């Protein structure tokens, strides 16, 4: 976690000392969004009074979407969470947990887990940007009417999802 905080601080031009890193972890735990916001507020880029306004989403809403098989709402949520600046890696982890808990079809669970793992790996390796990862996730979720992963014209869907992020 310390290396991630140092990297984020360096990226925005804030110098952090080991004590500051410990304070951030003690205060926010693994809430990457809050840590990034705190670092940005130290530069004067973000007012801390607006922090709560951006967090209007119900906690663990991804679990509700997966449980209800509400794939269109899940796609909208993925795009909205990216636009709010939430860490895509955290969204992938939460979605994986929701799939493990609420998808009963072994085939669908395996396919979705494979997709999440692939997107996570290429995102963490730097081969794609967070916007691309979000578009891929949105594209490869099941469609609204079936329990299998989306198939068909992925190129059109990919471009459509990517345009929604821009």
Secondary structure, DSSP 8 states (H G I E B T S, - for coil): -HHHHHHHHHHHT----HHHHHHHHHHHTT-HHHHHHHHHHHTTSS-GGGTGGG--S-TTHHHHHHHTT-HHHHHHHHHHHHHTT--HHHHHHHHHHHHHHH---HHHHHHHHHHHHHHHHHHHTTSS-HHHHHHHHHHHSB-TT-SSB--S-HHHHHHHHHHHH-
